[in-house]
Amino acid sequence: YDKAADIGEVLGVPDAGRELAETLRQAIEGAVATAVPFDPAPGVAFVYSRGPDVMLLFGEGMTTQPIIEAAGGRDVGTESGVVGTVTVTPEAIVAAAPDVIVITSEGLDALGGEDGLLDIPGFAETPAGRSRRILAYPEGDFLTFGPRIGEALARFITDLRTEMNG
């Protein structure tokens, strides 16, 4: 919120910056208010890919962690001790045991879709892979806290609830 207000200051439109910050706050708080607690919270892995040769598991300190947690999930990358990102190995993704895999739509396309992701060793052996609980979003929805973050969070909350409640 401070960054949105600061941008307004830098651009010489402080009122617009403060208004944007408040709009973002309301959108995020509104989305979070729709989250229904899970029992237990599902494990969510955010995987960044640019094709089979670039597969990263995100963890602590990444922009994806607060989004996953705000939606009522557990960030399995963080729980696995990942700080920042690590290359996904079959053993690591199986050990993380995500209930849901979130990936960028661009990355999923580069892999050839869900089947391409599940062909990568380890992914099909996770609870998410066995149930085909894979959610894909444009990079900007999860990797930046831009002006559409409230919409992206609300969509993820709805999608996560749908995936977990069948």
N, C-alpha and C positions, 0 to 999 in steps of 0.2 A: 504494500500500500504506500509505503514511503517512497518507493521508486516512481510510482505513478504520479504522486504529488511533486516529486523532484523534477520529473520531466516537464510538468507544467511550469514550474519555476524557471527552468532553463529556457524554455520556449517563450517565456514572457506572458504566459496565460495561467497564472497560479490558481485562479478559480476553477478553470477547466481541469487542471491536474488534481485538485482536491475532489472535484466532482467525479472524476474517473476513479479515483481511489475508493470513494464511497460506493460507487456503482459496483466495483469489483468486490468489495467487502460484502455487500448485500447479496450478490450473486453466489458467492462462495458459501456464506452462512446459510442462504436459502437451500443450496444443494445439500450441504451437510445435514440440515434439519430433516431431509427426506431419507437419510440413511437409517436403515433398520438394523439394530445390532444382530450379529450372527452368533450362534452358540454351537460349536466353537467358531471363531473367526477363520475364514478360509485363507489358506496360504496362497499368495499371489507372487508370481515371478514376472518381473519386467525384463524382457530379452530384447536387446537391440541387435539388429542384423542388417547387413548390406548384401547378404548372400551367404552361402554355406561356409565361406572362409572367414567371415566376420560375425561372430556370435558372442555377444557380451551379456553377462548377467549384471544387472544394476543392484546396488545395495545402499548402505548408509551414506547419507550426504548428497544423494542424487535427488533431482526434482521429483522423481517418481515415488519416493518413499512417503512424503506427506499426502500425496494423492491416494495411494493405496490405503494408508491408515485412515484418512478421512472417510473413505468409502466403507470402512469396517473390516478391511482385510489385514492380514499380517504380511509384511514384506519378507519373503523367504530368503531373498538375497541378504538382507540385513541380518536376519536370524542365523544365516550360515556364516556370518562373520565377514561378509564382503563390505569393504569400505571403498566407495567409488564404483569401479567396474572390474570384472575379471572375465577372462575368456571362459566360455562355457565348455566344460568337458562332460562326456556322458555320465561319469561318476558323480560329478557335482550337481547336475540337474536332477538325477535320480535321488541323490541324498537330500536335496532341497525339498523334494516331493510337493511341488506346487499343485494346488487344487485348480488353479486357473493360471494360464499363461497370457500375459499381455505383451503384444509386440506391435511395432509400428506397421501400418498398412503398407508402407513402402518396403519395409523389410520382408513382410510376408509375401508380397508380390515378387520380390527378388528371389525368394525361395521356391516359387511356384505354387503358392497357396498353402493351405493347412496340410495337405498330403506331403508337400515338400518339407515342411517343418518337421512333421512326424517321421519322415524318412531319416532325419539326422539322428545318429545314435544317442540314445538316452531319452529323448523327448516322448516317444510313444510309451515308455515304461513309467512315466509319471502319472499320478492320478488325473492331472489335466489332460495328458495325452490319451489315456485310456478312455476318458469321457468326452474327448474332443472339446474341452472347454478352453477355447482360444479366442481372445478378444483382440481385434486390431483397430488401431486409431491412427490418424495422421500424426506425424512426428510432433508438430506444434502443439497438439493437445496434451501431451505428457512431458515433453522435454523443455517447454518454456512456460512461464507463467504470464502469458499474454492476455489481451483483453477478453478472450473467449474462455478463460480458465473456468469460470463458473458453469458455463454450458458444458464444457468437456467433463468436468467433475460430476455434474448431474447425470449426464449420459452414462458415465462409467458406473455410478452408483446403481442406476437402473439395470444396466447390463450385468453387473456382478450379482445383483439380487436375482435376476432372471436365470443366470447360469447356475447359481447355487440352489435355487428352488425348483429347478427342472422345468 
